[in-house]
Amino acid sequence: MTQFFIHRPVFAWVLAITLMIAGAFGLKSLAISQYPDVAPTSVSISATYSGASGQIVADSVTAVIEDGMTNLDGLLYMTSTSSEASSSISLTFDSSVDPDIAQVQVQNKLQLVEGSLPSSVTSSGISVTRSDSSMLLVGGLVSTDGKYSDVDLGNIFSEKMQKTLQRLEGVGDITLFGSEYAMRIWLDPNSLYKYSLTPSDVSDAISAQNTNVTVGSLGAIPSVKGQQNKILLKTRSQLSSVDDFRNIILTTNDDGSSVFLGDVARVELGNESYTVFSTYNGKNAVGFGVNLSTGANAVETSERVHSTVSTLAKSLPEGVDVIYSYDTTPFIVDSITQIVETLIEAIILVFIVILVFLQNWRATLIPTLVVPIVLLGTFGILAVTGYSLNTLTMFALVLAIGLLVDDAIVVVENVERIMEEENLSPMAATEKSMKEISSALVGIVIVLSSVFLPMAFMSGSTGIIYRQFSITIISAMVLSLFVALILTPAMCASLLKPTHGRTKLWPARKFNAGFDNLNTRYTGAVDKLLKRPFRMLVVVIGIGAVMTLVYERLPTSFVPTEDQSILMAVVTLPDNATQAQTLTTINAMQDYLLKENSEYFVGGFSPIGFSFNGTGQNNAMMFIKLKELDERPNMSAAQLAEKANQAFSNGRYGQVLFLQPPAIHGLGSSNGFEMYLIDRAGSGLAALHETATQLAEDAQESGLVTGIRGYENSTSTQLTMDIDSQKAEASGLTLSEINSNLSIIFAGSYVNDFTLNSKQRDVRLMGDQEYRMQPGDINSWYMRNSSGEMVPMAAFSTQTWGKTYTSISHYGGDNAINLQGSAALGISSGEAMAEMERLVAELGGDYELAWTGLSYQEQIAGNQELILYILSAVVVFLALAALYESWTVPLSVMLAVPVSLLGAFLATWYFGQSNDVYFKVGMLTTIGLAARNAILIVEFAESMRREGHELVGAIITASKMRLRPILMTTFAFAFGVLPLATADGTGANAQNSIGTGMLGGIIFSAIFGILMVPVLYLAVLKAVAITKQLGNKETTK
């Protein structure tokens, strides 16, 4: 095939151009994202049990549903939270499970247990949705002049934006941090008593008089003969204004006068919910959080949201501005841009290396032209396989730069050498060269591809990450072989010119003289080492031991935490704290950000009443936008979070924790670790809560963990209304009537809807504020008995104080507490997780630890690590054995790998990097590079040995002949990854993680590996020969 294209260069170019065109079209269709969709499939079940406490919800709703979730395919773990009137269950599946199939499985299981649930739960509806635990972005509307209240802004967003945004492709859910309008009816107990009315009477009257009624028409079919027209009939139906509701008739007196709703209640257009309200830098605001739908592209979805909001913002009233305080996508775009710049830098550096070694612009041009051809071809393959342009595929392409020119360099260097030494024409030299090295080229590509092949079969989120690297690099390698066998020889034959007898420039002569001197010293050193080859085996054993020691000391993590120029803060005050107290904390935080540290922060959006650990007056969050990296060169997001946490560590404002966003979207709500402490022995909620509190204190004191906090299973003061059923019955009251009225008074009740600006709004009924603030206010309310008499609450009820659990958490159906935290500054996540495991182990067998979110994936990645390395080494060994029909060649090649790995481990340890996913990919690449260098020597020596040359002489000759291409390809790859190892700015941590170890491995391979390979090859051959001799002697005996 190669000989065919040497004589048909136009045909070769046609194939290359076709490949580039296909790749260009593929590149245009590739989506941009930070990571592929690595988050496992998650399905959420939500149920409502009005009026029930957290304990009742846990026992009557959550536990029943959990017991039914059995035999679900691919289920990893199940967690739940039961709080007042609400049950939330999350089921996390393996990422290989189709989200639609997972949702159907859960729905089917739920149907089987619905009959065991309370009727009010099933009548309220149970939702089953696919969920994503992290937000893509948080935007908002701000009243710049204070003219609009938070509910005004909420209504503006609801009417003008929410539905449009919800329908956008890629948007999974819109969370409103605020409230829309509702018709609020606030009951006065004194007026109700005056007219002998109860809250239920009011509710019934509203339901009857605020409804849509269809009364038909005149002339409807069947009609009398000769009917000439049809007339629609309309009667008073749904109400639309405050005055309409005030005029609802509740009862008619004996004198014919009427009692109206306005006589017993205050009616206003108010908030649908008072649970959450928002501020932005101290101004009235409403926020909206956008969650990504499963499998959607983050960058494209964000662009759609921004574009749509920008269009809709034109209709906003004056004094209302749009803000974005949290957006994960600018970091994604900047990261990809940085990697593209790194890619360009790598290409330029590789070009310089080739030019230095070949000293011929024509020869340099050939491998340089290979780069765009292979890159575009790889883009085409990525498009066909459904991949995106993300951090992982782009890193793979940066690594491939140094690898994909290898084949072309080997071809060009060998053609140049033959032309120089044998004085052949470019055509003849190319033909001879390809006969010599074609098998070596195929071997190199097979080995490098074999290294990455096992990665494609790893499971879980880690497997998805590995697969991105694997497919990208293998595609680039195969395409580079295709170009090396088809186009590169054709270009060599047509572009290269004979250089025999030409005088080179002075720099080139000096470089060649220096290289010749190096080669002489190198072959001399090899010659000496070959005299005692078995000593090298001892050296390899020693290297393996040191390598293991260094490796075990490397800190571990899943992926590096990057500075995304955004932070989150979670605020938790004591359970009985009020919304006003929480707002005081938020104001203190805003002062800290904007007055004391304005050089670092842009602003913060705060939904008060909402946080990732639940809703309530004592909870809040802040989504904080930082200034760009270049505006704060000496303060990273991690340092700012640490500084802020120290500023609020005294507890004066409650628990305030500043956090970085999750490293991978969809794996948790914030960066750091997440775990559940599980009560396997059934010790009870009180013991579990006490143990978790002590565990958190011990972890904080260890110095390895910071910001640890526990969610759920917290207690709150409870006032129990003990209703004496006998007294109630004796008074002519039923328990159902009493409970129904109490629920309306103190919890509030949704009655029905009304129309405002062509949109349906809630009508809500509740006791007025001043009559439900203190325990004594309970006795201000009366119930009407069967005789029409008004009976006070004190006649049949008493009150007792106690404690209750505001929320109860389960893991796999057992009582548990969700604990989250972060590694201390300078400590890896793996070290923090190991410390938590140690502390839990000290608790004894009654309690267990289970990781979730990003921590679960990190644990899985660590468990798969050894398997991945062993598989890669075995596959490379078998590929070499099959390629060279020998067991000795692959053994001698693989024995040269440990020294390169030692260099990688030492570089990673010295520069403070972690053993993460990127490091593992770098190690596999290092294995391939070490094997490639060894192949270039061993394959040449093996060929000479089989041709009858003396063994030691063949090894020395092979070492001398292959040194130049080995150093050229090694330097090309080293300079290709150098921009990764030295990167700074956006996304630099990931680049450093993958580049540092590989650079160390390449350096050790270039310095020590090329000395070890020839000696190890001889040692293996001699060991095999000795073994055969001993075997023959035994046979002779």
N, C-alpha and C positions, 0 to 999 in steps of 0.2 A: 504493500500500500504506500509506504513512504517513498519508494523509488518511483512510483507512478506520479506522485504529486511534485517530486523534484523537477520533473520534466514538464509539468503542467501548472505553473505558478498562478495563472489566471483562474483556473478551476479552483485552486486552493483559496484564492482571494474571494471568489464568488461564495464559497461556503462560509468563510469568515464574515463577510459582509451580511450574508443572510442571517447568520447567528446574531450579529449586532443589531440588525433591524428588528428581529423578533424580541431581543432583549430590551430595546428602546421602548417598544410598545408595552412590554411587560412592566418596565419601570414606571411608565405613566399611570398604570393601573394599581400600583402598589400603595396600600394605605400606610400611614405613619402612626406609630404608637411607641410608647416607652418599652413595654413588654408585650409579648403575646398574651392571649387570654389564659393565664396560668391559674387563676383562682378556681378552686373546686366549686362544683355545682352546689348551690345552697337553696333550700326550699323552706319557707317560713309558714307557720300556721298561726293565725291570730283569732282569738275568740273573746267575747265579752260576756261577763256575768254580772249584770247591774246590781249594785248594792252589796256584793260579796267581798269579804276581806281577802287578803292575800292567802291566808291559810286555807280558807274555804275553796278559793279558786284552785289552789295547788292540789287539794284532795279530790274535789268534785269534777274538775275539768282537766287540768294539766296531766295528772297521773293517769286518768282514763285514756286520754289520747296517746300518751307515751306508751302505755301497755299495748296499744294496738299497732304501734309502729315496729312490727317484727318482719324479718325475712325480706328486707328491702335490699335490692341489688346495689352493691357499691357504696353502702352507707358507711361513712368513716366515724362519725360521732353525732350525738344528738344532745342539744342543750335547751334549757327552757328557763323562763322567768315568769313567776306568778305574782301579780301585784293586785292592788285594789281594783276589782271589777274587770281585770284584764289578764289573759293568758297568752304568752308568746313562746312558740316552740320553733327552734331552728334545727334543721337536719342538713348536715354537710355530707356531700357525696364525693366520691373520687372524680377527678376532673375528666375521666374517660366516659362518665355517665352522661348521656344526653339530657340537657335540662328539661326538655318536654317530657321525656320518659320518666325522669325523677318526679316531676310534679304529678303526673298521672298515677304513679305508684302511691304517692302519699295520699292523693285524693281517694283512691280506691280503698286504702286502709282506713282512712277517716270515716268513710261511709259505713264501714262495718261496726264502728263504735259509737256512731251518733245516737243510736237508741239508748245508750247508757248515760248520756249527758243530760243535764237539766234542760227542761223544755225551753226556758227563757234563753239559754245559750244557743240552741239550734234555731229558735225563732229570730234571734238577732243576726244570725248568719255567721258562718265560720269561713274565713278567707284562707286560701292556699295560694301563695305567690312565690315566684322565683325572686330571690333577693340578692342584693350586693351590699356588703357591710360598709363600704367606704363611699364618700361623695366625690363626684367628679369636680364640681365647682359649687361655690356659694355666692350668689349675687343678691342684690337688694335694691329697694327704692328708698331714698332718703329725702326727708323734707328739709331742704336747705334753709328755709326761712322760718320754720316752726309753725307754719300755717296749718299743716295737716297732721292729724294724730296718727298713732300706729294703726288704728282700725281703719281710718280713712285710706291709708296707704295699702293696707291689706285688701280692702275692697277694690281699689284701683288695680292692683295686681291681678286679683281674681277675675275682674271683668275684662281687662284689656290684654292679659298675657298668659294666664295659667293654662287655659285649654289649648291655646296655640302651641305653647312649649311642650305640653304633655303629648301632643300628637307628633312631635318631631321624631324622625328616625333615630334610634340609638338612645333615646331618653326612656329610662325604665320607670322612674318615679320622680315626682316633684314634691318636696317637703316644704310646706309653708311655715315660716317662722313668724307667726303672727296670727291674725284673725280676720275673717270677713265680717260683714254686717249680719246682724240677726235682730229679730223683734224680741226684745227682752221685756218680760212682764214680772215685776217685782211685787210680791204679795205683802200686804199689811195685815198682821194677825188681828189687830184691834178692829179694823173695818170688817174683816171676815166674821168676827164674833158678833159685831153689831147687826149684821144681816143674816146670821145663822148659816154661813156658807163655809165650805172647806176647800182646800186646794184642788181636790178631785172634782168638785163642782165647777170650778173655773176651767180646769182642763177639759171637762166634758163640753162646756159651753163653747169654748174656742174650737174644739174639734167639730162641733155641729155647725157653727156659723162661719167658719173659715175653710171652705171646701169647694172644689170644683164640681158643679152639678150639671149634668146634661139633661135637659127637659124635653128634647125632641123638637118637632116643628109642626106647623099647621100645613095641612095638605099632604101629609106623608102617606105613602102606599100602605094598605089599600085606601083609596080615596073614592069619593062619590063621583059619579059620572058627570063630566063637564067641568071638573076642578081646573082652574086656569093657572094657579100659581102655588108655589111652596114657600113658606116663610119660616125661617129658623127662630126658635124661641130662646130667650135668655133670661135668667133670673139672677138675683144677687148671689155671688158665689165667693171666690177667694178674695180676701182683703188685700190692700196694698199700702196703706199708710198708718201712721201712728194713731191718727184720729179715728180711722176705721176700727182699729182694735179697741180703743177706749170706749167706743159706742157698742161693743158687744153686750147684749142683754144677758145678764146672769139669772135674774128672777123677776117676777112681777108681783107687786104688793097687792093687798086686798083692795086698796083704794085706786088701783089701776096704774099707779106709778111704777117705774121700772128701776131696777138696780143694774147699773152698767159696770163694765170691767174697770173703768176709770174711777169708780167709787171705792174700789177695794184694792187697787194696785197702781203702781207707778209704771207707765208704759213708755218705752223709749227705743230708739234705734241704737243698739249697742253692739258689743262684741259677741260673736258666736261662741268664742271661748276666751276665758281670761287666764288660761294656763300659761301661755307664752306671749311675751311681747319683746320687741327688739329695739336696739339702739345701734347707731354707728357713730363712733367718735363723739358720743354724748347727744346726738340728734335723734329725733324720732325716725324710725325706720321699720321696714318689713323685709324679711329675707326669704329667699327661695333656694333650697338645696336640690341639686340635680344629681340623681343616681343613674349610673349607666345601666342599660339593659344588658342581659347576658350575651356575651359575644360581640357587643358593639365596639366600634372603634372610637377611642377616647378623643383623639384630635379632631376627627371629622364631626363628632357629636358636639364638641365644644364650639367649633366654628359655626355650626348650625344654630346653636343657642345664642351665641354672640350676635350673629347676623340678624336673627329673628328679633331679638330684644332691641337691637339698634333700630330696626324698622318700626317696631311697635312703640318705641320711646318717643317717636315724633308726635304721637297723640297724647302724651302725658301732659298734665296741667303744669303751668309755670310754677317753679319752685320745687319740682320733684325731679331728682337726678337718679341715674342708674349707677350703682357701684358694684365692683367685684372684689371681695376681700379674700377669696380662697379659690384658686384655680390651679389644678395640677398639670394642665396641658402646656403652658408656656415653658415649664421645665422640660417637658418631653421634647418640644420643638428645639429648644436650645441645646439639649443633650445630643439630639441627632445632628444638629448643625455642627456642634463641636466634634463629633465623630467623623463627619464628612471632612472637616478641616484636617483632622488627624489622618484620614485616608489620603488626602492630597499631599500632606507632609511626608507620609510614608512613601508615596510614589516618587516624589522628588529625591528623597534620600536614597532610595533603591537605585534610581537612575544614576546618581552620583557614584555610588559604590561600583556599579557595573562599568561605568566609564573609566574609573580609576584602574580597575583590573584589566579591562579589555583594551583601553587606550586607543579606541577606534570608534568614531561616531557611528559608522555604519553598523558595526557589531553591537554597539550599545542600543541603537535604534530598534533592533529586532526584538529583544526581550521587552523593551519598553512598549512596543506596539501590542505585545501580548496582553498587557494589563487591561486596556479598555475592551478588547475583544472578550476576554474571559469574564470581566466584571459585568458587562452587558448581558452576556450569555447566562450568567448566574442570576441576574435580575429576572430574566425570562423564566428560569426554572422556579424561582421563588413565587412568581406570579401564578404559574401553572399549579403549584402545590398549595396555593392559598395562603402563603405566608405574607408578612408585612415587613416594611422597613422599620425595624425596631432596634433597640440597643444591642440585642443579642446577634441579630443577623448582620448588623453593621460591624460589630466587633469581629465577627467571623470573617468578614470581607477584609478588614484591616489585617488580620492574621494571614489571610490568604494571599495578600500582596507579596509578602516575602516568600510564600510557598509556590505560588503559581508562576513566578519568573524562574524558579529553580530549573524546571525542565528546559526552558529556552536557554538559560545560561549554560547548562551542561552541553546542550547541542552546539551553541555558538562557540564556546570555549574549545570544544574538541575539534570542531572544523578549523578554527584559527590555528590550533596546535598542529594539525596535520598539514595544513597549507604551509606553515612555517618550517616544519621539520622535514617534510617530504617534497616540498616544492611542487605541490599539485594545484591544479586549477580549482576554483571554488566549487564547480560542479562535481569534479572527481573527489575532492576532499569531503564534500557533503555526502556523497554516496558511500564512501568508505566509513565516514564517521557514524552514519546511521546504522550501518551493519554492526559496528562495535558497541554502540550504547543503547540501542532500542530496547533491549531486554532490561538494562539498568533503569531506563526511564519508566518502563511498565512496572518494574519492581518497586521503585520509589513511590509511585502513585498508589500501588496496591497497599504498600505498608502504611503510608500516611492515611489513606482512606480506612484501612483496617483499624487504625487507632481510634478513629471517631465513630466507627460503625456501632459498637455496643451502646454508645450514648443514645442512639435512636430508639432503643428498646427499653429504656428506663421508664418507670411508672411514676404516676403522680405529677404534681406541679413541677418538681425537679426534672422529671422526664421530659416535660414540654420544653423547659429551658434548654436542656441538653440537646433535644431534637433540633432546635433552631440552629445551634452551632453545627451539629452533625450534618444535616442536609445541606447547609450553606457551604461548608468547607469541602465536603465530599463532591458536591456539584462543581465547585471551582477547580478541585484537583482533577476530576475527570475531564473537564473542559480544557484545562491546561495541558493534559496529555494529548488530547485531540489536536490542539494547536501545535504542540511540539512535534507530533508525528506527521502533520499535514502541512501546516503553513510555515512553521519555523524552518524546516529544510528547504522549502521553496524560496523563502526570503534569503537564506544563506547562499544558495546557489546563484541568485540573481543580484543580490545587493553587495555581498562581500567582494573585495578586490585582493589580489595577491599582494602580500606585504614582504615577501622574501627579498632581502637585500636592501630594503629601505631603512634609512636612519631615523630612529625615533627621536622625539623631542627630549630635551634634557630632563624634565620632570619624569617622563616615562622611563628613561634610561636609569635614573636614580631609583625609581620604584622597583623596576625589574631586577636591578642589581641587589637591592635590599631583599627582595623576595627570593632571589636565587640563593642568597646567603642564608636566609631563614630556612629554605628548603634543604640546603646542605646540612645545617645544624639539626634540622628535624629528622632527616633520614639517618644522620649519625646517631642521634639519641635513640631512634627506633632500633638501629642495628645493635646498640649496646643492650637495650632492654630485651631484645629477642634471644640473647644468650642465656637468660634465666627466666623463661616465660611463666613458670609456675608461681613465681613470686607475685605476679600480677593478680593471680586468683586470690591470694591472701589479701592483697590491697583491695580487691573488690569486696571481699567479706568485711574488711574494716570500714570501707565506705558505706556499705549497707547498714552497719551498726550505727555509725555516726548519723546517717540519714534518718534512721528510725528515731533516734534520740531527739534530733532537731524537729522532726515532724510532730512528735508527741507534744512538743512545747509550743506549737503554733496555736494561737487563739482561733476559735471557730465562730462562724456566723453563717447566715444564709446568703444574703446579698448585702453589699455596703449601703449604709445610710447616706443619702445625698442631701445636699443643701438645696432645697426647692424654693427658697425665699418665701416660705409660708410656715406658720406655726399654728397650733391649736392650743387652747387652754381649757381645761375642765375644772369647773368650780362646784364644790360640794360643801354646803353648810350643814350644821346639825339638823336632824330630821324635823324639828319643830320651828325652824327658821322661816321667816316670812319673805314674801317677794321684795318688800322694801329693804330688808337686810341684805338680800342677794344683790339688789341694785347698788347698794353702797359698796359692795366688794367690786362690782364691775366698774364703777366710777373710779375706785382706787387703782384698778388695773389700767384703765384708760389714761389716768394721770401719769402712771409709771411709764407707759409706752410713749405718750405724745408730749409730755412735759419734761420728764427726766431723761428720756432716751430717744428723742425725736430724730437723732442722726441715723438711727437704725430702722425705725418703724414708720410705715405709711399710715396704718390705721387698723382698727379692729371692729368687726361686726359681732354683736352679742345678742343671741337669742336667750332671754331670761325665762327660765322655766323648762328649758330643754337642754339635755346633754346626752352623751353616749351611754351614760349610766342610768338613764331614765328621765322622767319628767317630774315636775313638782316645784313648789315655791323655793325650795332650798337648792335647786340645781340650775346651772347655767353653763354656757360655753362662750368662747370667743375665738373667732376665726381671724387670724392676724396676718396681714400682708407686710412683708419686710421689704426694705429697699434692695435693689439689685446687688449682686455679689461685688461688682466693681465699685459700688458706692460704699461698701463696708469691707474693705480688704482684710482687715484684722479681726473681724468678728464673724464667725460662722453661725449658722442657725442653731447648731448644737450648743455653742458657747452662749448664745443669747438665751436659749431655753434654760440652760444651767444657771445663768446669772439671774434670770427672772424667778426661777424656783427658789433660789436663795433669798431673794428679796421678800418673798411671800411665805417663807418657811416658818415664821414665828406663830402661825395659826391665828393671827389677829382677825383675818378676814375669812376664816374657814380654811378648807383644804383647796389650794389653788395649784394646779399642775400644768406647766407649759410643756407641750409635746410636739414632736415632729410628725408629719404625716407618714402613713405607711410606706415602706420602701417599694412595695408592689401593690398597685391598686387592686382592691378586692380581697386582699389578705389582711383583714383587720381594719379597725377604724383609726388606729394611730400606730406610730412606730414603737418598737419595744416588744416585750414578750407578753403572752397571754396564756393563762392556765386556769384550771379548775382544781380546787382542793375538795376531794370527794370523801364523804363520810360513808365508808363501806360497812362499818360495824353498826350503824344505826344509833350512834351516840346521842343524837338529837340536835336540834338547831342551835340551842344555847351553847352546847359544848363545841359545836362546829364553829360558831361565830367567835368564841373565845380562842380557839386554837388558831383560826385564821388571823385574828388580831395579833397574837403572839408571834406567828410566823412572819407577818409583815414587819413587826418590830425587829425581829432577829435578822431578817434580810436587809433592812435599812442599816442596821448596825454593822453588817459585814463589810461595808464599804464597796461592795461589788455591784450593789443594786440601789437604784434611786427611784423616787416617785412611785413607790408601790402603793396600790390602793385596791380596796375590795369593793365589789359591787354586789348588791342584793344581800338578803338575810339581815338587814339592819332593822332595829326596833324603833318604835315610835309610841308616844303616849296615846292611850285610847280611853275614851269615855264610853262605857257600856250602858245602854239604856235597857234596863231589865223590866220588861213588860209582864205584869202579872196577868196571865190569861184569864184566870177566874174573875178577877176584878173587872177586866175589860168586858168579858161576856156579861157579867152582872150589870154593867153600865150600858149594855145594849150595843156594844162595839165588837167588830170582828178583827182578828189579827191582820187579815189581808188589807182591810180598809186602813188600819193604823199604819202599816208598813208602806202602803202606797202613798199616803199623805206625807209621811216623814221623808220618803225618797224625793218627793217634789220639793219640799221645803229646804232640805239641807244638801241634797245632791244635785238638784235641778232636773228638769224633765224636758225632753224634746216632745213637742205636741204635734206640730205638722209644719207646713211650709207656707210662705207667701211670696208674691212676685215683686221684685225690685229691679228696675232697669232691665227687664226681660230675663231675669235670672231668678231661679228659686232660692229662697233663703229660709233659714230655720226660724221657727217660733219656739221660744224657750221660756219656761215658767220656773220661778224659784222664789224662795222667801227673800224679802228685802234685807240688805246688808246689816242694818242695825239690829235685826231680830234673830240673828244666828251667829253672833260673835262670842258669847259667853255661855257657860253651862246653864245659867239661870234663864237665858232666853228660850230654852226648850219649853218651859212652862208658860210661855206667852201664847202658845198655840193650843187650839181647841179642836176636838173632833165631834162631829154631830152623830148622835146615836139614832137608833131605829125609831125613837119617839120624837125626834126633831130637836132634842135638847143638846146644848153645847157642853161637852165634858172636857175639863182641863187635863192636860197630860199628867199632872201630879196625882190625879185620882187613881191611876192604874199603873204608874211606872216609877221606878227609882233609878238612881245613877251611881255607878261605881267606877273608880279609876283603875287603870291597868296598863299593860304593855302589849303591843302586838307587832308582828313582823310586817313591815310595809311591803316587802317583796321576798319571795323565796325562789331560790335557784336550784336547778337540777342538772346533773350530767348523767346521761344514760339512764334516767329515771331515779337516780339516787340524789339525796340532798347534797348540795355542793355550794361552794362560793367561788365566784369568778374573781381572780386576782390578776391585775395587770401592773406592769412596771417597766423600767428601762435599765439598761446597763449604765453604770456610772461612767462619767467622762473618762475616756482612755481605756475602758474595759469592753471586751467584745461581748456580743449577745450570747455566744456559746458559754463563756465563763459565767455570765449571770444566770443562765439556765442551769448550768452544772451546780451552782451554789444553791438554787432553789430546790433542785433534786436532792441535794445533800441534806438540806434542812428538813424537807418532808420525810426523808428516810429516817431521820432521828425521831420523828413523831411515833414510829411504830407501825404495826400492820393495820391499825384502825382507819388510817387515812391514806389516800393515794393521790397522786398528781397526774393530771392529764393535760397535755398541751393542745392548744387550738390555734387557728389562724396561721400567721406567719411562723410561729414557733413550732407548730406541728410539722410544717413543711421543712423547717430547718432540721428537725429531728429525723425525718424521713431521709433527707439528703445525706445526713451523717451515716445513717444505717446502710445506704446504698453505696457509699464511697468506696469501701474495700472491694465490693463486688465489681464496681466499675473498673477500678485499676486492674484487678486480676483478669477480668474478661478482655480488656484492651490488650494486655500483655500476651494472653493466650492466643487471641485472634491474630495479632501481629506475628507471633511465633509460627503459628500454623500456616499463615499466608506465605511467609518466607520459606518454610519447609516445602510447601507445594510448589512454589515458584522455582526453587533451586534444586528440588529433588534431593534434599539433604537435611539431616538433623544437626550437623555441625555448623553450617553457615548461620542458621537462625540463632543457635545458642551463643555463638561468638558475637553476633550483633546485639542480642539482648543483654549480654553481660556488660556492654558499654553504657547502658541506660542509667544505672544508679548514680554515676558521677554527675551526670547532667541534672538529675533530680536533686542531688545534694546541693548543687549550685542554686537551684530554684528555691529550695527550702531555706537556705541560708539568706538569700536575698529577701525573701518574704519576711523572715523573722527579723532581720536587721532593720528593715524599713517600716516595721510595725504593721504590716498587712495581716489579714486574717485568712484562714482556710475556709473560703466560701465557694460558691458555685463558680465564680469566675476563676478563682485559683485552680480549681479542679480541671477546668477546661484548659487552662494554661499548662498544667502538668501533663495532660494527655498530649498536647501539642509538643511539649518538650520531649516526651517519649518518642513521638514520631520523628522529630528533628534529629535526636541522637541516633535513632535507628537508620535514618537516611544517610547521615555522615558515615556510619559504619558500613552501610551497603556499598557506597561508592568505592571504598577500599577493598572490602572483602569480595565483592563481586568481581572486581578486576583481578585480584590475586587468585581467586578460584578459577577464573578463565585461563590464566597463565599456567596454573598448576596442571590443569587438565590437558593443556597443550604440550606438557612435558617439561616445563621449566622447573628448575630446582626450587624447593618450597620457600626457603628463607630469601633467596634472591627474588622470587616472585612477589613476596610480601613487601620487600624494600622497594622494588620497582613500582608496585601498586601504590604504596604510600607516597612516593615521590611524584608519580604522575597525577594522582588524585588530590594532592594538597591544594592546588590552585582552585579547582572548582569547589572543593569543600569550603575553603575560606571565603571564596566569592559568594557562594549561596548562604553561608553562615552570616557573613557581614550584611548581606542584603536583607536577610530576615531580621537580624539584630537592629539595623537601622529602621526597618519597617515597623518594629514594635517599640522603638525608642520613644516616639511621640506619645504612646500609651503610658509608658512608665513615668514620663515627665509631665504629663498633662496637669493643668490646673483649671479652675473655673467650673462651669456647669457640668455635672456628671463626671468630674475628675476622679472621684473615689473608685468608681467601677473600672475606669480605664487604668488607674494605677494598680488595682487589684489583679487585673489580668496581665498587665505588662511587666510588672516588677519581677515576678517569679520567672516568667519566660526569659527575660533578659539575663537573669542570673544563671539559668540553665544553659542558655546559648553560650555565655562566656566560659562556663566550666567545660562545656562540650568542645569549644574551640581550643582551649588551653590544655586540658587533660585528656579529653575523650579521644582526640586524634592520636595521642601517644599510646593509649591503652588498647585501641581496637586492633592494630596489627599484632600486638603481643598476645592478646586474648585469643585471636584467631589461631595463632600458632599453638598456644597452650591447649586449646580445645582439640585441635588435630592430633597433637602428641598424646593427649590423654586418651583419645579414642584409639589411637594406634597401640598404646600400652595395654589398654583394656582388651583389644583383639588378640595381642600377643599372649596375654595371660589366659585368655579363653582357649587359644590354640594349644597351649601347653597342657591345660587341663584335659583337653580332648585327646591329646597324644598319650597322656598317662592312662 
